[in-house]
Amino acid sequence: MINFGNIFKDLPDASQDEVFEIIFNNEYLKIERITSKGQKSPNGFWYDQDWAEWVLLLQGNAEIEFKDEGITKMNPGDYIYIPPNKKHRVNYTNPDIETIWLAIIVKSR
């Protein structure tokens, strides 16, 4: 089966909640389009995931904070690799336009 689309088309309404859409998924890899519009992690919350994640910011602006390492500001074209169990949080996404992320998740075996 061929999976074809356009990452910038048919954006979901993210004005209330961040939207995660699976583009591709198999036993080793998952690719998601994430659409945000002003969402951020709750105060005191840290992601602590068992999988590696490579994230590319396609549109908008964001800030990712890593526990004990500070904040990384992201603009279109910026990417970041997040190793498994690396505590992080989203401090900011642009509230005025959709922030579009492409996340590639390498599943644990």
OpenMM code with the backbone's topology and positions (N, CA, C; nanometers):
from openmm import Vec3, app, unit

residues = "MET ILE ASN PHE GLY ASN ILE PHE LYS ASP LEU PRO ASP ALA SER GLN ASP GLU VAL PHE GLU ILE ILE PHE ASN ASN GLU TYR LEU LYS ILE GLU ARG ILE THR SER LYS GLY GLN LYS SER PRO ASN GLY PHE TRP TYR ASP GLN ASP TRP ALA GLU TRP VAL LEU LEU LEU GLN GLY ASN ALA GLU ILE GLU PHE LYS ASP GLU GLY ILE THR LYS MET ASN PRO GLY ASP TYR ILE TYR ILE PRO PRO ASN LYS LYS HIS ARG VAL ASN TYR THR ASN PRO ASP ILE GLU THR ILE TRP LEU ALA ILE ILE VAL LYS SER ARG".split()
positions = [
    Vec3(0.0843, -0.1189, 0.0000),
    Vec3(0.0000, 0.0000, 0.0000),
    Vec3(0.0885, 0.1249, 0.0000),
    Vec3(0.0567, 0.2192, -0.0841),
    Vec3(0.1305, 0.3451, -0.0905),
    Vec3(0.0578, 0.4483, -0.0055),
    Vec3(0.1333, 0.5154, 0.0805),
    Vec3(0.0783, 0.6195, 0.1672),
    Vec3(0.1271, 0.7528, 0.1132),
    Vec3(0.0359, 0.8364, 0.0652),
    Vec3(0.0714, 0.9626, 0.0021),
    Vec3(-0.0076, 1.0749, 0.0667),
    Vec3(0.0547, 1.1887, 0.0871),
    Vec3(-0.0163, 1.3039, 0.1433),
    Vec3(0.0729, 1.4264, 0.1388),
    Vec3(0.0245, 1.5331, 0.2003),
    Vec3(0.0991, 1.6577, 0.2104),
    Vec3(0.0947, 1.7020, 0.3559),
    Vec3(0.2096, 1.7190, 0.4164),
    Vec3(0.2200, 1.7488, 0.5596),
    Vec3(0.1529, 1.8813, 0.5967),
    Vec3(0.1376, 1.9729, 0.5004),
    Vec3(0.0805, 2.1044, 0.5284),
    Vec3(-0.0684, 2.1146, 0.4942),
    Vec3(-0.1256, 2.0114, 0.4361),
    Vec3(-0.2665, 2.0141, 0.3944),
    Vec3(-0.3563, 1.9546, 0.5017),
    Vec3(-0.4806, 2.0000, 0.5019),
    Vec3(-0.5841, 1.9471, 0.5905),
    Vec3(-0.5414, 1.9477, 0.7366),
    Vec3(-0.4880, 2.0621, 0.7814),
    Vec3(-0.4464, 2.0729, 0.9208),
    Vec3(-0.5683, 2.0655, 1.0124),
    Vec3(-0.5566, 1.9920, 1.1219),
    Vec3(-0.6678, 1.9838, 1.2163),
    Vec3(-0.6780, 2.1115, 1.2996),
    Vec3(-0.7898, 2.1307, 1.3628),
    Vec3(-0.8099, 2.2447, 1.4528),
    Vec3(-0.7377, 2.2148, 1.5845),
    Vec3(-0.6301, 2.2880, 1.6103),
    Vec3(-0.5528, 2.2675, 1.7328),
    Vec3(-0.5721, 2.3837, 1.8297),
    Vec3(-0.6788, 2.4600, 1.8125),
    Vec3(-0.6996, 2.5756, 1.8984),
    Vec3(-0.7311, 2.5374, 2.0428),
    Vec3(-0.7868, 2.4194, 2.0647),
    Vec3(-0.8196, 2.3748, 2.2005),
    Vec3(-0.7185, 2.2728, 2.2531),
    Vec3(-0.6818, 2.1766, 2.1687),
    Vec3(-0.5920, 2.0691, 2.2092),
    Vec3(-0.4917, 2.0402, 2.0989),
    Vec3(-0.3730, 1.9982, 2.1402),
    Vec3(-0.2720, 1.9525, 2.0460),
    Vec3(-0.3238, 1.8260, 1.9776),
    Vec3(-0.2937, 1.8101, 1.8478),
    Vec3(-0.3463, 1.6969, 1.7713),
    Vec3(-0.2301, 1.6121, 1.7197),
    Vec3(-0.2360, 1.4816, 1.7506),
    Vec3(-0.1362, 1.3845, 1.7062),
    Vec3(-0.1996, 1.2981, 1.5971),
    Vec3(-0.1363, 1.2930, 1.4793),
    Vec3(-0.1868, 1.2120, 1.3690),
    Vec3(-0.0775, 1.1171, 1.3223),
    Vec3(-0.1084, 0.9891, 1.3180),
    Vec3(-0.0120, 0.8903, 1.2736),
    Vec3(-0.0091, 0.8883, 1.1213),
    Vec3(0.1105, 0.9098, 1.0661),
    Vec3(0.1313, 0.9060, 0.9220),
    Vec3(0.1746, 0.7660, 0.8793),
    Vec3(0.2583, 0.7047, 0.9623),
    Vec3(0.3109, 0.5713, 0.9342),
    Vec3(0.3355, 0.5011, 1.0659),
    Vec3(0.3119, 0.3692, 1.0689),
    Vec3(0.3317, 0.2944, 1.1922),
    Vec3(0.3590, 0.1483, 1.1590),
    Vec3(0.4694, 0.0959, 1.2118),
    Vec3(0.4930, -0.0479, 1.2048),
    Vec3(0.5595, -0.0907, 1.3352),
    Vec3(0.6139, -0.2113, 1.3404),
    Vec3(0.6669, -0.2607, 1.4671),
    Vec3(0.7946, -0.1897, 1.5111),
    Vec3(0.8623, -0.1191, 1.4219),
    Vec3(0.9887, -0.0542, 1.4543),
    Vec3(0.9822, 0.0975, 1.4620),
    Vec3(0.8864, 0.1563, 1.3913),
    Vec3(0.8881, 0.3004, 1.3685),
    Vec3(0.7468, 0.3573, 1.3656),
    Vec3(0.7331, 0.4770, 1.4202),
    Vec3(0.6070, 0.5498, 1.4076),
    Vec3(0.6405, 0.6934, 1.3681),
    Vec3(0.5681, 0.7457, 1.2690),
    Vec3(0.5858, 0.8832, 1.2244),
    Vec3(0.4540, 0.9563, 1.2485),
    Vec3(0.4642, 1.0716, 1.3151),
    Vec3(0.3444, 1.1489, 1.3489),
    Vec3(0.3579, 1.2924, 1.3001),
    Vec3(0.2446, 1.3486, 1.2621),
    Vec3(0.2351, 1.4934, 1.2450),
    Vec3(0.1657, 1.5428, 1.3714),
    Vec3(0.2296, 1.6369, 1.4373),
    Vec3(0.1731, 1.6958, 1.5589),
    Vec3(0.1430, 1.8414, 1.5278),
    Vec3(0.0208, 1.8834, 1.5562),
    Vec3(-0.0193, 2.0218, 1.5343),
    Vec3(-0.0513, 2.0838, 1.6698),
    Vec3(0.0158, 2.1947, 1.6988),
    Vec3(-0.0019, 2.2669, 1.8250),
    Vec3(-0.0397, 2.4107, 1.7931),
    Vec3(-0.1070, 2.4749, 1.8855),
    Vec3(-0.1365, 2.6179, 1.8704),
    Vec3(-0.1470, 2.6779, 2.0103),
    Vec3(-0.0302, 2.7055, 2.0683),
    Vec3(-0.0248, 2.7648, 2.2019),
    Vec3(-0.0179, 2.6639, 2.3156),
    Vec3(-0.0244, 2.5349, 2.2859),
    Vec3(-0.0187, 2.4357, 2.3930),
    Vec3(0.1232, 2.4239, 2.4480),
    Vec3(0.1310, 2.3850, 2.5740),
    Vec3(0.2585, 2.3564, 2.6378),
    Vec3(0.2347, 2.2522, 2.7459),
    Vec3(0.3426, 2.1945, 2.7958),
    Vec3(0.3305, 2.0938, 2.9006),
    Vec3(0.2829, 2.1598, 3.0298),
    Vec3(0.2033, 2.0886, 3.1089),
    Vec3(0.1601, 2.1436, 3.2379),
    Vec3(0.2807, 2.1706, 3.3283),
    Vec3(0.2678, 2.2691, 3.4156),
    Vec3(0.3749, 2.3000, 3.5101),
    Vec3(0.4123, 2.1758, 3.5894),
    Vec3(0.5420, 2.1495, 3.5995),
    Vec3(0.5912, 2.0360, 3.6757),
    Vec3(0.5881, 1.9028, 3.6030),
    Vec3(0.5298, 1.8989, 3.4817),
    Vec3(0.5207, 1.7736, 3.4053),
    Vec3(0.6451, 1.7548, 3.3194),
    Vec3(0.6972, 1.6318, 3.3171),
    Vec3(0.8110, 1.5966, 3.2323),
    Vec3(0.7781, 1.4700, 3.1553),
    Vec3(0.7985, 1.4726, 3.0239),
    Vec3(0.7916, 1.3492, 2.9465),
    Vec3(0.9126, 1.2643, 2.9849),
    Vec3(0.8919, 1.1346, 2.9993),
    Vec3(0.9998, 1.0397, 3.0279),
    Vec3(0.9660, 0.9133, 2.9501),
    Vec3(1.0003, 0.9145, 2.8223),
    Vec3(0.9556, 0.8116, 2.7292),
    Vec3(1.0589, 0.7006, 2.7146),
    Vec3(1.0117, 0.5793, 2.6916),
    Vec3(1.0987, 0.4629, 2.6756),
    Vec3(1.1524, 0.4487, 2.5335),
    Vec3(1.1251, 0.5432, 2.4466),
    Vec3(1.1672, 0.5333, 2.3073),
    Vec3(1.2452, 0.6585, 2.2666),
    Vec3(1.3237, 0.6433, 2.1599),
    Vec3(1.3954, 0.7564, 2.1019),
    Vec3(1.3008, 0.8301, 2.0068),
    Vec3(1.3231, 0.9606, 1.9961),
    Vec3(1.2358, 1.0423, 1.9112),
    Vec3(1.3208, 1.1484, 1.8414),
    Vec3(1.3004, 1.1605, 1.7110),
    Vec3(1.3636, 1.2658, 1.6317),
    Vec3(1.2507, 1.3564, 1.5856),
    Vec3(1.2626, 1.4859, 1.6145),
    Vec3(1.1534, 1.5795, 1.5874),
    Vec3(1.2044, 1.6936, 1.5004),
    Vec3(1.1282, 1.7233, 1.3953),
    Vec3(1.1573, 1.8330, 1.3042),
    Vec3(1.0443, 1.9349, 1.3157),
    Vec3(1.0789, 2.0613, 1.3387),
    Vec3(0.9781, 2.1672, 1.3433),
    Vec3(0.9626, 2.2227, 1.2018),
    Vec3(0.8434, 2.2071, 1.1462),
    Vec3(0.8178, 2.2483, 1.0084),
    Vec3(0.7613, 2.3888, 0.9979),
    Vec3(0.6820, 2.4288, 1.0964),
    Vec3(0.6157, 2.5597, 1.0936),
    Vec3(0.5927, 2.6036, 1.2368),
    Vec3(0.5956, 2.7353, 1.2592),
    Vec3(0.5695, 2.7888, 1.3927),
    Vec3(0.6980, 2.8037, 1.4722),
    Vec3(0.6816, 2.8150, 1.6020),
    Vec3(0.7944, 2.8302, 1.6934),
    Vec3(0.7643, 2.7510, 1.8191),
    Vec3(0.8701, 2.7030, 1.8839),
    Vec3(0.8507, 2.6239, 2.0050),
    Vec3(0.9745, 2.6330, 2.0929),
    Vec3(0.9566, 2.5932, 2.2176),
    Vec3(1.0669, 2.5800, 2.3117),
    Vec3(1.0539, 2.4447, 2.3800),
    Vec3(1.1633, 2.3687, 2.3787),
    Vec3(1.1705, 2.2405, 2.4479),
    Vec3(1.2684, 2.2582, 2.5634),
    Vec3(1.2276, 2.2167, 2.6815),
    Vec3(1.3166, 2.2213, 2.7976),
    Vec3(1.3569, 2.0802, 2.8351),
    Vec3(1.4863, 2.0619, 2.8581),
    Vec3(1.5389, 1.9342, 2.9053),
    Vec3(1.5756, 1.9509, 3.0520),
    Vec3(1.5325, 1.8556, 3.1329),
    Vec3(1.5593, 1.8632, 3.2762),
    Vec3(1.7102, 1.8730, 3.2986),
    Vec3(1.7498, 1.9696, 3.3765),
    Vec3(1.8896, 1.9935, 3.4137),
    Vec3(1.9776, 2.0386, 3.2971),
    Vec3(1.9159, 2.0763, 3.1836),
    Vec3(1.9972, 2.1205, 3.0700),
    Vec3(1.9485, 2.2500, 3.0066),
    Vec3(1.8356, 2.3014, 3.0463),
    Vec3(1.7891, 2.4280, 2.9927),
    Vec3(1.6947, 2.4144, 2.8742),
    Vec3(1.6740, 2.5276, 2.8076),
    Vec3(1.5720, 2.5404, 2.7036),
    Vec3(1.6367, 2.5485, 2.5653),
    Vec3(1.5763, 2.4776, 2.4697),
    Vec3(1.6156, 2.4847, 2.3299),
    Vec3(1.5022, 2.5521, 2.2534),
    Vec3(1.5304, 2.6670, 2.1921),
    Vec3(1.4318, 2.7362, 2.1098),
    Vec3(1.4357, 2.6773, 1.9699),
    Vec3(1.3167, 2.6523, 1.9146),
    Vec3(1.3082, 2.5896, 1.7827),
    Vec3(1.2299, 2.6779, 1.6860),
    Vec3(1.2824, 2.6858, 1.5649),
    Vec3(1.2210, 2.7590, 1.4552),
    Vec3(1.2070, 2.6643, 1.3364),
    Vec3(1.1299, 2.7022, 1.2337),
    Vec3(1.1127, 2.6135, 1.1191),
    Vec3(1.2464, 2.5641, 1.0637),
    Vec3(1.2528, 2.4334, 1.0430),
    Vec3(1.3740, 2.3705, 0.9930),
    Vec3(1.4617, 2.3111, 1.1012),
    Vec3(1.4409, 2.3516, 1.2265),
    Vec3(1.5206, 2.2968, 1.3361),
    Vec3(1.4736, 2.1567, 1.3712),
    Vec3(1.5684, 2.0711, 1.4055),
    Vec3(1.5342, 1.9360, 1.4495),
    Vec3(1.6111, 1.9040, 1.5765),
    Vec3(1.5614, 1.8031, 1.6469),
    Vec3(1.6235, 1.7631, 1.7730),
    Vec3(1.6042, 1.6141, 1.7925),
    Vec3(1.7057, 1.5498, 1.8460),
    Vec3(1.6984, 1.4080, 1.8802),
    Vec3(1.6811, 1.3975, 2.0316),
    Vec3(1.5825, 1.3209, 2.0735),
    Vec3(1.5554, 1.3019, 2.2160),
    Vec3(1.5787, 1.1540, 2.2476),
    Vec3(1.6855, 1.1239, 2.3221),
    Vec3(1.7131, 0.9835, 2.3559),
    Vec3(1.6056, 0.9262, 2.4486),
    Vec3(1.5974, 0.7939, 2.4566),
    Vec3(1.5022, 0.7330, 2.5501),
    Vec3(1.5272, 0.7819, 2.6930),
    Vec3(1.4197, 0.8015, 2.7660),
    Vec3(1.4222, 0.8402, 2.9072),
    Vec3(1.4912, 0.9729, 2.9348),
    Vec3(1.5005, 1.0591, 2.8339),
    Vec3(1.5532, 1.1944, 2.8518),
    Vec3(1.4357, 1.2839, 2.8910),
    Vec3(1.4340, 1.3289, 3.0147),
    Vec3(1.3200, 1.4082, 3.0634),
    Vec3(1.3166, 1.5429, 2.9920),
    Vec3(1.1981, 1.5722, 2.9365),
    Vec3(1.1808, 1.6961, 2.8621),
    Vec3(1.0351, 1.7411, 2.8703),
    Vec3(1.0136, 1.8644, 2.8308),
    Vec3(0.8790, 1.9221, 2.8302),
    Vec3(0.8726, 2.0294, 2.7218),
    Vec3(0.7510, 2.0594, 2.6785),
    Vec3(0.7291, 2.1677, 2.5830),
    Vec3(0.6942, 2.2917, 2.6645),
    Vec3(0.7788, 2.3933, 2.6563),
    Vec3(0.7552, 2.5176, 2.7317),
    Vec3(0.6690, 2.6174, 2.6556),
    Vec3(0.6694, 2.6067, 2.5216),
    Vec3(0.6006, 2.7091, 2.4419),
    Vec3(0.5748, 2.6566, 2.3023),
    Vec3(0.4555, 2.6860, 2.2501),
    Vec3(0.4288, 2.6800, 2.1065),
    Vec3(0.3552, 2.8079, 2.0700),
    Vec3(0.3747, 2.8530, 1.9494),
    Vec3(0.3192, 2.9802, 1.9029),
    Vec3(0.1664, 2.9779, 1.9106),
    Vec3(0.1055, 3.0735, 1.9812),
    Vec3(-0.0404, 3.0757, 1.9920),
    Vec3(-0.1098, 3.1388, 1.8710),
    Vec3(-0.0335, 3.2027, 1.7823),
    Vec3(-0.0926, 3.2769, 1.6707),
    Vec3(-0.1039, 3.1968, 1.5414),
    Vec3(-0.0158, 3.0983, 1.5235),
    Vec3(-0.0216, 3.0126, 1.4047),
    Vec3(-0.0005, 2.8681, 1.4484),
    Vec3(-0.0379, 2.7762, 1.3623),
    Vec3(-0.0162, 2.6357, 1.3932),
    Vec3(0.1335, 2.6061, 1.3937),
    Vec3(0.1752, 2.5349, 1.4961),
    Vec3(0.3104, 2.4809, 1.5008),
    Vec3(0.2981, 2.3373, 1.4528),
    Vec3(0.3719, 2.3051, 1.3466),
    Vec3(0.3640, 2.1715, 1.2879),
    Vec3(0.4967, 2.1006, 1.3119),
    Vec3(0.4864, 1.9852, 1.3765),
    Vec3(0.6012, 1.9014, 1.4073),
    Vec3(0.5934, 1.7730, 1.3249),
    Vec3(0.7069, 1.7194, 1.2891),
    Vec3(0.7157, 1.5848, 1.2330),
    Vec3(0.7983, 1.5046, 1.3328),
    Vec3(0.7366, 1.4049, 1.3941),
    Vec3(0.8039, 1.3244, 1.4955),
    Vec3(0.8260, 1.1839, 1.4427),
    Vec3(0.9503, 1.1381, 1.4510),
    Vec3(0.9849, 1.0019, 1.4127),
    Vec3(1.0248, 0.9287, 1.5401),
    Vec3(0.9486, 0.8284, 1.5735),
    Vec3(0.9640, 0.7547, 1.6980),
    Vec3(1.0206, 0.6162, 1.6669),
    Vec3(1.1346, 0.5857, 1.7279),
    Vec3(1.1972, 0.4551, 1.7127),
    Vec3(1.1511, 0.3706, 1.8309),
    Vec3(1.0756, 0.2676, 1.8016),
    Vec3(1.0150, 0.1868, 1.9072),
    Vec3(1.1183, 0.0973, 1.9759),
    Vec3(1.0989, 0.0783, 2.1042),
    Vec3(1.1841, -0.0123, 2.1819),
    Vec3(1.1500, -0.1553, 2.1436),
    Vec3(1.2475, -0.2410, 2.1532),
    Vec3(1.2235, -0.3825, 2.1221),
    Vec3(1.1973, -0.4591, 2.2480),
] * unit.nanometer
topology = app.Topology()
chain = topology.addChain("A")
for resn in residues:
    res = topology.addResidue(resn, chain)
    for name in ("N", "CA", "C"):
        topology.addAtom(name, app.Element.getBySymbol(name[0]), res)
